[in-house]
């Protein structure tokens, strides 16, 4: 409902004059900005859209530009990055290995987690040291024997005897190393099979068994270093240091035997008494040890026997 602005009387819809005072009524038309904007908006944005479409057709895609730039520029060598990553990983593994060795020396019968193949690496290092030490020991014994042979040469022999030291070299050292490592892993395999057969509990895998036994026998590492040092101190015909070397070998055998037999004592939920389990481990490992080193002893016996036969003739 509308009212007259002059007298306040009611006005009919569409009236041009007030019926009371005759005041002319001005019809106000409201602007329509929304309609104009809607109509004008497509006209103002249409060129922009077309311009963008044209620009997209003409300009190359960003991915294509990146691929072209990547093809044009030389790629960095991936080997350098791989080498850096490998060096960092090797440092981390070495640090974990040394911490594992330190914990083993403090508490040998409390196995600690370390690198997956920490036990195998330790056994290989011990085998290398033992093989090299045995080779040096045999060469020094051979030189002592040859010194006696040379003294007898002036009296009984007209031909210079063959040198035993030349026959005992890299191959003998490698043979000692290979025999030691194979024998150690064979004994650990016996422990693993016995534990699988005589225990009702959940069994560790073979790698874990190697780590546990290497952890218990960790003192073989310093004993091998001591054995090598004692052999290097033997010089010439003086074999007084040989007794100390034999004592060190006896200690190494004791440590290894304790580590091997500990599997029988620590077996969980055994089907039989632990005494029988330990006895089986000891018996089978003794047979393996005998056959392994009897072959090496036979090879050494042939070398020494050949020279002695030449001397006697």
C-alpha positions in Angstrom: 0.0 0.0 0.0 1.2 3.5 -1.0 0.5 6.9 0.8 0.5 10.4 -0.5 3.7 12.3 0.4 1.7 15.6 0.8 -1.4 14.7 2.8 -0.8 11.1 3.8 -4.0 9.7 2.2 -4.1 6.2 0.9 -3.4 5.8 -2.8 -4.6 3.1 -5.2 -2.1 1.0 -7.1 -1.0 2.7 -10.3 -2.6 6.1 -9.3 -0.9 9.2 -10.8 -2.6 11.9 -8.7 -3.8 12.0 -5.0 -7.6 12.0 -4.9 -7.6 14.1 -1.7 -5.1 16.9 -2.4 -4.4 16.4 -6.1 -0.6 16.0 -5.6 1.0 14.3 -8.5 2.5 11.0 -7.7 5.9 10.3 -9.2 6.5 6.6 -10.2 10.0 5.5 -9.1 11.7 2.8 -11.2 14.2 0.7 -9.3 17.5 0.0 -11.1 18.3 -3.5 -12.1 22.1 -3.8 -11.5 22.0 -7.6 -11.2 20.4 -8.0 -14.6 22.8 -5.6 -16.2 25.8 -7.3 -14.6 24.6 -10.7 -15.7 24.1 -9.4 -19.2 27.3 -7.5 -19.2 29.4 -10.2 -17.5 29.5 -12.6 -20.5 30.4 -9.7 -22.8 33.3 -8.6 -20.5 34.7 -12.1 -19.8 34.2 -13.7 -23.2 37.4 -12.2 -24.7 39.3 -13.2 -21.6 38.2 -16.8 -22.0 38.9 -16.8 -25.6 42.3 -15.3 -24.9 43.1 -17.9 -22.3 42.0 -20.6 -24.7 44.3 -19.2 -27.4 47.1 -18.9 -25.0 46.7 -22.5 -23.9 46.8 -23.6 -27.5 49.8 -21.6 -28.3 51.9 -22.0 -25.1 53.4 -25.4 -24.4 52.3 -27.4 -21.3 54.4 -27.0 -18.1 55.2 -30.7 -18.1 56.4 -30.6 -21.6 58.7 -27.7 -20.7 60.1 -29.5 -17.7 60.7 -32.6 -19.8 62.4 -30.6 -22.5 64.6 -28.8 -19.9 65.4 -32.1 -18.2 66.4 -33.7 -21.5 68.5 -30.7 -22.4 70.3 -30.5 -19.1 72.8 -33.3 -18.1 71.5 -35.5 -15.4 73.7 -36.0 -12.2 75.4 -39.3 -11.8 73.4 -41.6 -9.6 76.5 -43.5 -8.6 77.7 -40.6 -6.4 74.5 -40.5 -4.4 74.5 -44.3 -4.1 78.1 -44.2 -2.8 77.3 -41.6 -0.2 74.3 -43.6 1.0 76.3 -46.8 1.1 79.1 -45.1 3.1 76.6 -43.8 5.6 75.0 -47.2 5.9 78.4 -48.9 6.3 79.3 -46.5 9.1 76.0 -47.3 10.9 76.6 -51.0 10.5 80.1 -50.7 11.7 79.0 -48.7 14.8 76.3 -51.3 15.6 78.9 -54.1 15.2 81.3 -52.5 17.6 78.6 -51.9 20.2 77.5 -55.5 19.8 81.1 -56.7 20.4 81.4 -54.4 23.5 78.2 -55.8 25.0 79.4 -59.4 24.2 82.6 -58.8 26.1 80.7 -57.4 29.1 78.1 -60.1 29.2 78.9 -63.0 26.9 75.9 -65.2 28.0 73.4 -62.4 27.6 72.9 -62.1 23.8 72.2 -58.6 22.5 70.7 -57.6 19.2 73.1 -56.3 16.6 73.7 -56.5 12.9 72.1 -59.6 11.3 75.3 -61.2 10.3 77.5 -60.0 13.2 78.1 -63.6 14.4 79.2 -64.8 10.9 81.5 -61.8 10.5 83.1 -62.5 13.9 83.7 -66.2 13.1 85.2 -65.2 9.7 87.6 -62.8 11.4 88.6 -65.4 14.0 89.2 -67.9 11.2 91.4 -65.6 9.3 93.5 -64.8 12.3 93.8 -68.4 13.4 94.8 -69.6 9.9 97.4 -66.9 9.5 98.8 -67.6 13.0 99.0 -71.4 12.3 100.8 -70.7 9.1 103.4 -68.5 10.8 103.9 -71.0 13.6 104.5 -73.9 11.2 106.9 -71.8 9.1 108.9 -71.0 12.2 109.0 -74.6 13.3 110.1 -75.5 9.8 112.9 -73.0 9.9 114.1 -74.4 13.2 114.1 -77.9 11.6 115.9 -76.6 8.5 118.6 -75.0 10.6 119.4 -78.5 12.0 119.3 -80.0 8.5 121.7 -77.4 7.3 124.1 -78.2 10.1 123.9 -81.9 9.2 124.4 -81.1 5.5 128.1 -80.6 5.9 128.6 -84.0 7.5 126.2 -86.4 5.7 124.4 -84.8 2.8 125.9 -83.6 -0.4 122.7 -82.1 -1.8 120.9 -79.2 -0.1 117.6 -80.5 1.4 114.3 -78.9 0.3 113.0 -76.1 2.4 109.9 -76.8 4.4 109.2 -73.1 4.9 108.7 -72.6 1.2 106.1 -75.4 1.1 104.1 -73.8 3.9 102.7 -70.5 2.6 99.4 -69.0 1.4 97.8 -72.3 0.6 98.5 -73.7 4.0 97.1 -70.6 5.6 94.0 -70.7 3.5 93.6 -74.4 4.3 93.7 -73.7 8.0 91.2 -70.8 7.6 88.8 -72.8 5.5 89.0 -75.8 7.8 88.4 -73.7 10.9 85.4 -71.8 9.4 83.7 -74.9 8.0 84.2 -76.8 11.2 82.8 -73.9 13.3 79.7 -73.6 11.1 79.2 -77.4 11.0 79.3 -77.5 14.8 76.8 -74.7 15.0 74.6 -76.6 12.6 74.7 -79.6 14.9 73.5 -77.3 17.8 70.7 -75.9 15.6 69.5 -79.4 14.6 69.7 -80.7 18.2 67.7 -77.8 19.5 65.1 -78.3 16.8 64.8 -82.0 17.6 65.0 -82.0 21.4 63.1 -78.9 22.3 59.3 -78.3 22.3 59.6 -74.5 22.4 59.8 -72.1 19.5 63.2 -72.4 17.9 65.4 -69.5 16.7 66.5 -69.5 13.0 70.0 -70.6 12.0 71.4 -67.0 11.8 70.2 -66.3 15.3 71.9 -69.4 16.5 75.2 -68.3 14.9 74.9 -64.9 16.5 74.2 -66.4 20.0 77.2 -68.8 19.8 79.5 -66.1 18.5 78.3 -63.8 21.3 79.2 -66.5 23.9 82.6 -67.2 22.3 83.5 -63.5 21.7 86.7 -63.9 23.7 88.1 -66.0 20.9 88.8 -62.7 19.1 91.3 -61.3 21.6 92.7 -64.8 22.2 93.4 -65.1 18.4 95.2 -61.7 18.5 97.2 -62.9 21.5 98.0 -66.2 19.7 99.2 -64.2 16.7 101.4 -62.0 18.9 102.9 -65.0 20.7 103.8 -66.6 17.3 105.4 -63.5 16.0 107.7 -63.4 19.1 109.2 -66.8 18.2 112.4 -66.3 16.4 115.1 -68.5 15.0 115.9 -71.7 16.8 114.5 -70.4 20.0 111.1 -72.1 20.4 110.5 -71.2 24.0 107.5 -69.1 23.0 105.9 -72.2 21.6 104.7 -73.3 25.0 102.8 -70.1 25.5 101.3 -70.4 22.0 100.0 -73.9 22.9 98.5 -72.6 26.1 96.6 -69.9 24.2 95.3 -72.6 21.8 94.1 -74.6 24.8 92.2 -71.5 26.1 90.6 -71.0 22.7 89.4 -74.6 22.6 88.0 -74.2 26.1 86.1 -71.0 25.3 84.7 -72.6 22.1 83.7 -75.8 23.9 81.8 -73.8 26.6 80.0 -71.7 24.0 79.0 -74.8 22.0 77.8 -76.8 25.1 75.9 -73.9 26.5 73.2 -74.6 23.9 72.4 -77.9 25.6 72.2 -76.3 29.1 70.0 -73.4 27.9 67.6 -75.4 25.8 63.9 -74.5 26.6 61.4 -77.2 27.3 63.7 -80.2 26.5 62.1 -83.5 25.6 64.9 -85.3 27.4 67.2 -84.3 30.3 69.7 -81.6 29.4 72.6 -83.9 30.2 71.7 -86.2 27.2 71.2 -83.2 24.9 74.6 -81.8 25.9 76.2 -85.2 25.5 74.8 -85.6 22.0 76.1 -82.1 21.0 79.6 -82.9 22.4 79.8 -86.3 20.8 78.8 -85.1 17.3 81.0 -82.0 17.4 84.0 -84.0 18.6 83.6 -86.3 15.5 83.3 -83.3 13.2 86.4 -81.8 14.8 88.4 -85.0 14.5 87.7 -85.6 10.8 88.2 -81.9 9.9 91.6 -81.5 11.4 92.8 -85.0 10.6 92.9 -84.0 6.9 94.9 -80.9 7.7 97.3 -82.9 9.9 97.8 -85.4 7.0 98.8 -82.6 4.6 101.3 -81.3 7.1 102.7 -84.8 7.9 103.4 -85.3 4.2 105.4 -82.1 3.9 107.6 -82.9 6.9 108.0 -86.5 6.1 109.2 -85.7 2.6 112.0 -83.5 3.9 113.0 -86.0 6.7 113.2 -88.8 4.1 115.5 -86.6 2.0 117.7 -85.9 4.9 117.9 -89.6 6.0 118.9 -90.6 2.5 
